[in-house]
């Protein structure tokens, strides 16, 4: 989970949209948003 969150954060920082990330990783946009909302603590 943490690795996928890191990947999403890095792709966002490089200018990819959430929709592009979801398409490239084969996951839904909701999953992308959930990953970003997930707190590791």
C-alpha positions, 0 to 999 in steps of 0.5 A, a space after each residue: 500500500 505504501 509503495 503504491 501511494 509513493 508511486 502515485 505521489 511521484 507521478 502527481 509531482 511529475 505532472 500526471 493527472 489522477 485520471 492518467 495515473 489510474 489508467 496507467 496503473 489499471 486502477 480506478 480514480 477512486 482508488 487513487 484518491 483513497 491512496 492519497 487519503 490513506 494515512 500510514 500512522 
